Amino acid sequence: MDTTKLLSLLRACISSKSLKQGKIIHQKVVTLGLQNNIAFCKSLINFYFSCQYYDYAKLVFETIENPLDLSLWNGLMAAYTKNHMFIEAFELFDKLVQNPYLKPDSYSYPSVLKTCGGLGRVRYGKIIHTHLIKTGFVLDVVVASSLVGMYAKCNSFEYAIKVFDEMCERDVASWNAVISCYYQDGQAEKAMEMLEKMSDSGFQPNSVTLTTAISSCARLLDLERGKQIHKEMIKNGFVFDSYISSALVDMYGKCGCLEMAREVFEQSSGKSVVAWNALIAGYSAKGDSKSCIELFRRMNEERIKPTLTTISSILMSCSRSAQLEYGRFIHGYMIRNRIQDDIFINSSLIDLYFKCGSVSSAGNVFDKMPKTNVIYWNVMISGYVTVGDYFKALTIFDEMKESGVKPDAVTFTSILPACSQLAALEKGKEIHNSVIESALEINEIVMGALLDMYAKCGAVDKALNVFNQLPERDTVSWTSMITAYGSHGQALKALKLFGEMQQSNAKPDSVTFLAVLSACGHAGLVDEGCFYFNQMISEYDIKPRSEHYSCLIDLLGRAGRLHEAYGILQSTPEIREDAELLSTLFSACRLHRNAELGEKIARLLIMKDPDDSSTYIVLSNMYASVKKWDEVQKVRLKMKELGLRKNPGCSWIEIGERIHPFFAEDKTHPQTEMVYEYLMTLASHMEKDELPPS
């Protein structure tokens, strides 16, 4: 058979990937003694690579008696690199370097540089770089572009940019590599600048360039520039591949333009799983779990296998929208399909169940997980704090330490608020010691949480020590310290500190002013409180929220300026019918025995919420204070008629780093008898105004 015809048949097998036919031709090549023919060897190697029979391709090369054709080496190296077989490519290059008759050329180096990038071997890449400079191959545009790409893949962005800047000649690949460098280094704006320079230099962006540019717009949330790129692509008749389509869906989704994201998605012919994930992530960011679930069902119908990214996005959307039913559906899907979860999926599941109030389900997920990762413990602690179960949060923290898992910064910032809410000072001090042991005293967020804990526990001196240790004081730390002074009877120090804050770089926000107004309220500094309330509006352009009005109403109410406070309520439309503010003023009416105004406010409150027992209780107490016993009886009968009763009060005490909660008439404590016996003794001594025996 004619060798030309045989070679043509072999090349046809490469296109058709016909393994059986190709093997027959290979056998014929050997029979004719053509196994050392370079043209046949190259075609056989390409054929076996096309059929993914890599060992056969290697065997073809190794059976050549004396492979002195450099293009054969380069071809096999390029094939290895293209198929991400970097170790094999590296070994082949090493053999080429040691070959006494051959030397690598400008076609050899791009492959080995891609190999260095793929394996992350930047040190070896630098050795090759030095050799390229010595031999002059660095002046070859393809070699230099490969060098830029290698440094970029190894995250050595500084070297990549330096090589690019020194290139005498550039191609699209080198521009793409350096644009990608800036993007990967978090400098999306710089990446967009380089895109403009590339266009100004006369280079036409390709799919890789545009994908990176669109991704940069997504990171910058720059919808207008993203739209402009999209518009120009349509205008120039650019063919949208799966990478560009996915990047556009992601960009529109992240910028909150879900209609355009959906339009691009539906128009794309080959919807990759990346595009599906991008659209689901867009809806997830909006908390639209219904749309996420619909897309997930479509994926299954179209036989697109969901990834862990898909599932994680849907679970986050269910958390944001508190959709327990959808979340359980996804959890069930994972169990039925035996999907191997990861740390993000498990964390998302726990967060979902906590957000939806299904605490027991969160606990079940946690119980089935390995207890070696600090993230799982952190999610549980944070979850219990979120639902207000501070005792359980502290229990989990103790169990975490007992299991040998070392707390991190997130652990401390999650658990310290539990101590703050319970005023568990001793436990807080113990956690402070753990912070010191973990060398986290330089962590501003942890120290801020410590400051807040000491402030709320009344340990003002401790709070001040932490405040003075802070490397930088932000608005939150200043506010916490002002709150600490104000809440514990040191209003003048709070106001002095606020004055210092105003002189610093930190700018007071609405929470800061709330702390200042509260400090004025605790000290009865009425005129000062009114001054700061007006300053907040006039000088800092902060619109008062109901909390600020609450402080002002409470301040005026405590001072007996009831009608002035009522006037503010009536003249401010957005708070005129605010139940909490009315309740605050109502309590002040009881305090100052102003039954006339109190009755007026009580009628408003009962009209808004007739089932709120607290209104009736305050009203009853107010009538009692002015000795209107008939009215007291009427209120109590009304409560009985409506079936209203006061919720039991709760208190707790910290003894030996353990917190003991008590409800009114509670007899569940294991030492109940002893507690009540001592309370009776204490009460009898209080009546006699004497100290009990120690």
C-alpha positions in Angstrom: 0.0 0.0 0.0 1.2 3.5 -0.8 2.6 5.2 2.3 1.0 8.5 1.5 -2.4 6.8 1.4 -1.7 5.0 4.6 -0.7 8.2 6.3 -3.9 9.9 5.1 -6.0 7.0 6.5 -4.2 7.3 9.8 -5.0 11.0 10.0 -8.6 10.3 9.2 -8.7 8.0 12.2 -7.5 10.9 14.4 -10.6 13.0 13.3 -13.0 10.1 13.7 -11.3 8.7 16.9 -11.7 5.2 15.4 -9.5 3.1 17.7 -10.1 -0.2 16.0 -9.3 1.1 12.5 -6.2 3.0 13.9 -4.8 -0.1 15.5 -5.1 -2.0 12.2 -3.2 0.8 10.5 -0.6 0.8 13.3 -0.1 -2.9 12.7 0.4 -2.3 9.0 3.0 0.4 9.8 5.0 -2.0 11.8 4.6 -4.8 9.2 6.0 -2.4 6.5 8.9 -1.4 8.9 7.8 2.2 9.1 7.8 2.3 12.9 10.8 4.7 12.8 9.2 7.0 10.2 8.8 10.4 11.9 5.6 11.4 10.1 4.0 8.1 11.0 5.2 8.3 14.6 3.8 11.9 15.0 0.4 10.8 13.6 0.3 7.7 15.7 1.1 9.7 18.9 -1.7 12.2 17.9 -4.1 9.3 17.2 -3.6 7.6 20.6 -3.9 10.9 22.4 -7.2 11.7 20.6 -8.5 8.3 21.8 -7.0 8.9 25.3 -4.7 5.9 25.0 -1.8 7.8 26.5 0.4 4.8 27.4 0.2 3.6 23.7 1.4 7.1 22.6 4.3 6.9 25.0 5.2 3.4 23.7 5.2 4.7 20.1 7.8 7.3 21.1 9.9 4.9 23.2 10.1 2.2 20.5 11.8 4.6 18.0 15.4 3.5 17.8 17.0 6.9 17.7 14.5 9.8 18.1 16.7 12.7 16.9 13.9 14.7 15.4 13.2 17.6 17.9 9.7 18.2 16.6 8.8 14.7 17.8 9.9 15.5 21.3 8.1 18.9 21.2 4.9 17.3 19.8 4.7 14.7 22.6 5.5 17.4 25.3 2.8 19.6 23.9 0.3 16.7 23.9 1.2 15.9 27.5 0.7 19.6 28.6 -2.5 19.9 26.7 -3.9 16.9 28.6 -2.6 18.2 32.0 -0.1 15.3 32.2 2.5 17.7 33.7 4.7 15.1 35.4 5.1 13.1 32.1 5.9 16.4 30.3 8.4 17.3 32.9 10.1 13.9 32.7 10.3 14.1 28.9 11.8 17.6 29.0 14.4 16.3 31.5 15.4 13.5 29.1 15.6 16.1 26.3 18.0 18.3 28.3 20.2 15.2 29.0 20.2 14.1 25.3 23.7 14.8 23.9 22.5 15.4 20.4 19.5 17.6 20.9 18.8 21.0 22.6 15.4 22.5 23.5 14.2 25.2 21.1 11.6 27.9 21.1 8.9 25.2 20.6 10.1 23.2 23.7 10.0 26.0 26.3 6.3 27.0 26.1 5.4 23.4 27.0 7.8 23.1 29.9 6.8 26.6 31.2 3.1 25.5 31.1 4.2 22.4 33.0 5.9 24.5 35.7 2.7 26.6 36.0 0.5 23.5 36.2 2.7 22.0 39.0 3.3 25.3 40.7 7.1 24.9 40.4 8.0 28.5 40.3 11.6 27.8 41.5 12.3 25.6 38.4 10.5 28.2 36.3 12.9 30.8 37.5 15.9 28.6 36.5 14.4 28.2 33.0 13.9 32.0 32.9 17.6 32.6 33.6 18.5 30.1 30.9 16.1 31.8 28.4 17.8 35.2 29.1 21.3 33.6 28.5 20.2 31.9 25.3 18.2 34.8 23.9 15.0 32.7 23.7 13.3 35.2 26.0 13.0 37.6 23.0 10.6 35.1 21.3 7.1 36.4 21.8 5.5 32.9 22.4 8.2 31.9 24.9 7.9 35.3 26.8 4.1 34.9 26.8 4.5 31.4 28.3 6.9 32.8 30.9 4.2 35.4 31.9 1.6 32.7 32.0 3.9 30.5 34.2 4.4 33.2 36.8 0.7 34.0 36.8 -0.2 30.4 37.4 2.3 30.2 40.3 0.7 33.4 41.8 4.0 35.2 41.3 2.2 38.2 39.9 5.1 40.7 40.4 7.4 38.6 38.2 4.7 38.1 35.6 4.1 41.8 35.2 7.9 42.5 35.2 8.4 40.1 32.3 5.4 41.6 30.4 6.8 45.1 30.9 10.2 44.0 29.5 8.7 42.3 26.4 9.8 44.0 23.1 6.9 42.4 21.3 3.6 41.2 22.7 0.8 38.9 21.6 -2.8 38.4 22.8 -1.7 35.5 25.1 0.7 37.8 26.9 -1.9 40.5 27.4 -4.4 37.9 28.6 -1.9 36.6 31.1 -1.2 40.0 32.6 -4.9 41.0 32.7 -5.6 37.7 34.5 -2.7 38.5 36.9 -4.3 41.7 38.0 -7.7 40.0 38.3 -6.4 37.1 40.4 -4.5 39.5 42.6 -7.7 41.3 43.5 -6.9 44.3 41.3 -10.0 44.2 39.0 -9.8 47.9 38.3 -6.2 47.5 37.1 -7.3 44.6 34.9 -9.9 46.8 33.2 -7.2 49.5 32.6 -5.0 46.9 31.0 -7.9 45.8 28.7 -8.1 49.4 27.5 -4.3 49.6 26.9 -4.6 46.3 25.0 -7.3 47.7 22.7 -5.3 51.0 22.2 -2.2 48.9 21.2 -4.2 47.4 18.3 -4.9 43.9 19.8 -8.3 42.4 19.4 -9.6 40.8 22.6 -10.5 37.1 22.4 -12.7 34.9 24.5 -10.2 34.6 27.3 -9.7 38.4 27.5 -13.4 39.1 27.5 -14.2 36.4 30.1 -11.7 38.0 32.5 -13.0 41.5 31.7 -16.6 40.6 32.4 -15.5 38.8 35.6 -13.7 42.0 36.6 -16.9 44.0 36.2 -18.7 41.4 38.3 -16.1 41.8 41.1 -16.4 45.6 40.9 -20.2 45.4 40.6 -19.8 47.7 37.6 -23.0 46.9 35.7 -22.6 49.8 33.2 -19.1 48.7 32.0 -20.3 45.1 31.9 -23.3 46.1 29.8 -21.0 48.1 27.4 -18.7 45.1 26.8 -21.8 42.9 26.2 -23.2 45.4 23.8 -20.0 45.7 21.8 -19.7 41.9 21.6 -23.2 41.7 20.0 -22.4 44.6 17.7 -19.1 43.0 16.5 -20.9 39.6 15.9 -18.7 37.9 18.6 -19.5 34.2 19.0 -20.5 33.6 22.6 -18.8 30.4 24.0 -19.8 28.8 27.3 -17.1 30.7 29.2 -18.3 34.1 28.1 -22.0 33.2 28.6 -21.3 32.0 32.1 -19.2 35.1 32.9 -22.1 37.3 31.7 -24.7 35.4 33.7 -22.4 35.7 36.8 -21.8 39.5 36.2 -25.5 40.3 35.8 -26.4 38.1 38.7 -23.9 39.7 41.1 -25.0 43.2 40.0 -28.6 42.3 40.8 -29.8 42.5 37.2 -31.4 39.1 37.2 -33.6 39.6 34.2 -30.6 40.1 32.0 -28.8 37.2 33.7 -31.8 35.0 32.9 -32.0 36.3 29.3 -28.3 35.5 28.6 -28.7 32.1 30.3 -31.7 31.1 28.2 -30.1 32.3 24.9 -26.9 30.3 25.4 -26.9 27.1 23.5 -24.6 24.9 25.6 -25.5 25.7 29.2 -22.5 24.6 31.3 -22.9 23.8 35.0 -20.9 27.0 35.7 -23.7 29.0 34.0 -26.4 27.2 36.0 -24.5 27.9 39.2 -24.0 31.5 38.3 -27.7 32.1 37.8 -28.6 30.1 41.0 -26.1 32.2 42.9 -27.7 35.4 41.6 -31.1 34.4 42.8 -29.5 33.1 46.1 -28.0 36.6 46.8 -31.5 38.0 46.6 -32.9 35.3 48.9 -35.2 34.0 46.1 -35.1 30.3 47.2 -38.2 29.5 45.0 -36.4 30.4 41.8 -33.3 28.5 43.0 -35.3 25.4 43.6 -37.0 25.7 40.1 -33.6 26.0 38.4 -32.4 23.0 40.5 -35.3 20.9 39.3 -34.6 22.0 35.7 -31.0 20.9 36.0 -32.2 17.5 37.0 -34.6 17.3 34.1 -31.9 18.3 31.7 -29.5 15.8 33.3 -27.0 18.4 34.4 -25.4 17.1 37.6 -25.4 19.7 40.4 -22.1 20.4 42.1 -21.4 21.3 45.7 -21.4 24.9 44.7 -25.0 24.5 43.4 -26.2 23.0 46.6 -24.3 25.5 48.8 -25.9 28.5 46.9 -29.4 27.0 47.3 -28.9 26.3 51.0 -27.7 29.9 51.5 -30.8 31.2 49.7 -33.0 29.1 51.9 -31.3 30.5 55.0 -31.7 34.1 53.7 -35.5 33.6 53.1 -35.9 31.2 56.1 -37.5 28.6 53.8 -37.2 25.4 55.9 -39.2 23.3 53.5 -37.0 24.0 50.5 -33.9 23.5 52.7 -35.1 20.1 53.9 -35.8 19.2 50.3 -32.2 19.8 49.3 -30.9 18.0 52.4 -33.1 15.0 51.5 -31.7 15.1 47.9 -28.2 15.0 49.3 -28.9 12.0 51.5 -30.8 10.1 48.7 -28.1 10.7 46.2 -25.3 10.0 48.7 -23.6 13.3 47.9 -20.3 13.7 49.7 -20.7 16.9 51.6 -18.0 19.3 52.6 -17.4 21.9 55.3 -19.3 24.6 53.4 -22.4 22.4 52.9 -22.5 21.2 56.5 -22.0 24.8 57.8 -24.8 26.0 55.4 -27.1 23.3 56.7 -26.6 24.1 60.3 -27.0 27.9 59.6 -30.2 27.1 57.6 -31.8 25.2 60.5 -30.8 27.8 63.1 -32.2 30.6 60.8 -35.5 28.7 60.4 -35.7 28.0 64.2 -35.2 24.2 63.8 -32.5 24.0 66.5 -32.8 20.2 67.0 -32.2 19.6 63.2 -29.1 21.8 63.4 -27.9 19.7 66.4 -28.6 16.5 64.4 -26.4 17.7 61.5 -23.6 18.7 64.0 -23.8 15.3 65.8 -23.0 13.4 62.5 -20.0 15.6 61.7 -16.4 15.1 62.7 -15.7 17.3 65.7 -12.1 18.2 64.6 -12.8 21.3 62.6 -13.2 24.6 64.4 -15.6 25.9 61.8 -18.3 23.4 62.8 -18.1 24.5 66.4 -18.1 28.2 65.5 -21.3 27.7 63.4 -23.0 26.0 66.4 -21.9 28.6 68.9 -23.0 31.4 66.5 -26.3 29.6 65.9 -27.2 29.3 69.6 -26.3 33.0 70.2 -28.5 34.0 67.2 -31.6 32.2 68.6 -30.9 33.6 72.1 -29.9 30.3 73.8 -26.8 31.8 75.4 -26.5 29.0 78.0 -26.3 26.4 75.3 -23.7 28.5 73.4 -21.5 28.5 76.4 -22.0 24.7 76.9 -20.9 24.1 73.3 -17.8 26.4 73.8 -16.8 24.3 76.9 -17.4 21.0 74.9 -15.2 22.4 72.1 -12.3 23.0 74.5 -12.7 19.6 76.1 -12.6 17.9 72.7 -9.2 19.5 72.1 -10.2 21.9 69.3 -8.4 25.3 69.6 -10.7 28.3 69.4 -9.9 30.9 66.8 -10.9 34.6 66.4 -14.3 33.7 65.0 -15.0 31.5 68.1 -14.2 34.4 70.5 -16.2 37.0 68.6 -19.2 34.5 68.6 -19.1 33.4 72.2 -18.3 36.8 73.9 -21.8 38.2 73.1 -23.3 35.3 75.0 -21.4 36.4 78.1 -22.5 40.0 77.4 -26.2 39.0 77.3 -25.9 37.0 80.4 -23.6 39.4 82.2 -21.5 36.4 82.9 -18.3 38.3 83.9 -16.3 35.4 85.3 -16.9 33.4 82.2 -15.9 36.4 80.2 -12.7 36.7 82.1 -11.9 33.0 81.5 -12.5 33.6 77.7 -10.2 36.7 77.9 -7.4 34.4 79.2 -8.0 32.0 76.3 -7.7 35.0 73.9 -4.3 35.9 75.5 -3.2 32.2 75.2 -4.2 32.2 71.5 -2.2 35.4 70.9 -5.2 37.2 69.5 -4.8 40.5 71.5 -3.8 42.2 68.3 -7.0 41.2 66.6 -9.2 44.3 66.6 -12.5 42.4 66.2 -11.8 40.1 69.1 -10.6 42.9 71.3 -13.8 44.9 70.3 -15.9 41.9 71.4 -14.0 41.8 74.7 -14.5 45.5 75.2 -18.2 45.1 74.6 -18.4 42.2 77.0 -16.7 44.0 79.9 -18.8 47.1 79.2 -22.1 45.1 79.3 -21.0 43.2 82.4 -20.3 46.4 84.3 -16.6 45.9 84.5 -15.8 49.5 83.3 -12.2 49.5 84.4 -11.5 46.2 82.6 -13.3 47.7 79.5 -11.1 50.8 79.7 -7.9 48.6 79.9 -9.0 46.8 76.7 -9.9 50.1 75.1 -6.4 51.5 75.8 -4.8 48.4 74.4 -6.5 48.7 71.0 -4.0 49.4 68.2 -6.7 51.4 66.4 -10.0 52.7 67.7 -12.9 52.6 65.3 -16.4 53.9 65.7 -17.5 50.6 67.3 -14.8 50.6 70.0 -15.4 54.3 70.9 -19.2 53.6 71.1 -18.7 50.5 73.3 -16.6 52.5 75.8 -19.1 55.4 75.8 -21.9 52.8 76.4 -19.8 51.3 79.3 -19.5 54.7 81.1 -23.1 55.7 80.4 -24.7 52.4 81.5 -22.9 52.4 84.8 -23.5 55.9 86.2 -20.5 57.7 84.8 -22.3 59.9 82.3 -19.8 62.8 82.5 -16.9 60.5 81.6 -19.1 59.2 78.7 -19.7 62.7 77.4 -16.0 63.6 77.9 -15.0 60.5 75.9 -17.5 61.4 73.2 -15.8 64.8 72.9 -12.5 63.1 72.4 -14.0 60.9 69.8 -15.3 63.9 67.9 -11.7 65.2 67.8 -10.4 61.8 66.5 -10.6 60.3 63.0 -13.6 58.2 64.0 -16.9 59.5 62.9 -19.9 59.1 65.3 -22.8 57.1 63.8 -26.4 56.6 64.9 -25.4 53.9 67.4 -22.8 56.3 69.0 -25.5 59.0 69.5 -27.8 56.3 71.0 -25.1 55.6 73.6 -24.7 59.3 74.3 -28.4 59.9 74.7 -28.7 56.8 76.9 -25.9 58.1 79.1 -27.7 61.4 79.4 -30.9 59.5 80.3 -29.2 57.5 83.1 -27.8 60.7 84.7 -30.9 62.8 84.1 -29.0 65.3 81.9 -32.1 66.5 80.1 -30.8 69.7 78.4 -27.5 67.9 77.4 -29.6 65.0 75.9 -31.7 67.5 73.9 -28.5 69.2 72.7 -26.9 66.0 71.4 -30.2 64.9 69.8 -30.3 68.2 67.8 -26.5 67.9 67.1 -27.0 64.5 65.6 -29.5 65.9 63.1 -28.0 69.3 62.3 -24.2 68.6 62.3 -24.0 64.9 61.4 -27.1 64.6 59.2 -28.2 61.4 60.9 -32.0 60.8 60.7 -33.3 59.7 64.2 -34.7 56.2 64.5 -37.3 55.0 66.9 -34.5 54.1 69.4 -33.3 57.7 69.5 -36.8 59.0 70.0 -37.2 56.4 72.8 -34.1 57.8 74.6 -35.4 61.3 74.2 -39.0 60.4 75.4 -37.6 58.5 78.3 -35.3 61.4 79.2 -38.1 63.9 79.2 -40.5 61.5 80.9 -38.1 60.8 83.8 -37.7 64.6 84.2 -41.5 65.0 84.4 -41.7 66.9 81.1 -44.5 64.6 80.0 -46.5 67.0 77.8 -43.3 68.0 76.0 -42.6 64.4 75.2 -46.2 63.7 74.1 -45.9 66.8 71.9 -42.8 65.4 70.1 -44.7 62.1 69.5 -47.7 63.9 68.1 -45.7 66.2 65.9 -43.6 63.4 64.3 -45.8 61.4 61.9 -43.4 58.4 61.6 -43.5 57.7 65.4 -46.9 59.0 66.3 -48.4 55.5 66.8 -45.2 53.7 67.8 -46.2 51.3 70.6 -42.8 51.1 72.2 -42.5 54.9 72.5 -46.0 55.2 73.8 -45.2 52.5 76.4 -42.1 54.4 77.4 -44.1 57.6 78.0 -46.9 55.6 79.6 -44.4 54.3 82.2 -43.3 57.9 82.9 -46.9 58.9 83.5 -47.2 56.1 86.1 -43.9 57.3 87.7 -45.2 60.9 87.9 -48.8 59.9 88.7 -50.2 61.7 85.7 -53.4 59.6 85.4 -55.0 62.0 82.9 -52.3 61.7 80.2 -51.7 58.0 81.2 -55.3 57.1 80.5 -55.1 58.8 77.1 -52.0 56.8 76.1 -53.4 53.6 77.6 -56.4 53.8 75.3 -54.1 54.1 72.3 -52.0 51.2 73.4 -55.0 48.9 74.0 -56.4 49.9 70.7 -53.2 48.8 69.0 -52.7 45.6 71.0 -55.6 44.6 73.2 -53.8 41.3 74.2 -50.7 43.0 75.7 -50.9 42.3 79.4 -48.1 44.8 80.2 -50.4 47.8 79.3 -53.0 46.7 81.8 -50.4 46.0 84.5 -48.9 49.5 84.2 -52.4 51.0 84.1 -53.4 49.1 87.2 -50.2 50.3 89.0 -50.8 53.9 87.9 -54.3 53.9 89.4 -53.0 52.3 92.6 -50.3 55.1 92.9 -53.1 57.7 92.9 -55.3 55.5 95.1 -58.1 54.9 92.5 -58.9 51.5 93.8 -62.1 51.1 91.9 -60.2 51.6 88.6 -57.6 49.1 89.7 -60.3 46.5 90.3 -61.9 47.3 86.8 -58.5 46.8 85.1 -57.8 43.5 86.9 -61.3 42.2 86.1 -60.8 43.2 82.4 -57.5 41.2 82.4 -59.2 38.2 83.9 -62.0 38.5 81.4 -59.5 38.6 78.5 -57.5 35.7 80.0 -54.3 37.8 80.3 -51.6 37.1 82.8 -48.1 38.4 83.4 -45.2 36.3 81.9 -43.0 34.9 84.6 -39.8 36.8 85.3 -36.4 35.2 84.8 -33.1 35.9 86.5 -29.8 34.0 86.8 -26.6 34.0 88.9 -23.1 32.9 88.0 -21.4 30.7 90.6 -18.1 28.9 90.0 -18.2 29.7 86.2 -21.6 28.0 86.0 -24.8 30.0 85.2 -27.9 29.1 87.1 -31.3 30.4 85.7 -34.4 30.9 87.8 -38.0 31.6 86.9 -40.7 33.0 89.2 -42.0 30.2 91.4 -39.5 27.9 89.7 -38.8 24.7 91.6 -36.8 22.7 89.0 -33.3 23.5 90.4 -31.7 20.5 92.1 -31.0 22.6 95.2 -34.5 24.2 95.3 -35.1 23.5 99.0 -31.9 25.1 100.1 -32.4 28.1 97.8 -35.9 28.8 99.1 -34.9 28.2 102.7 -32.1 30.8 102.4 -34.4 33.2 100.6 -36.8 33.1 103.5 -33.9 33.7 105.9 -32.7 36.6 103.8 -36.2 38.1 103.6 -36.7 37.9 107.4 -33.4 39.8 107.9 -34.3 42.3 105.3 -37.6 43.1 107.2 -35.5 43.6 110.3 -33.0 45.6 108.3 -30.0 43.6 109.5 -27.3 41.4 107.8 -27.9 37.6 107.8 -25.3 35.4 109.5 -22.4 34.5 107.1 
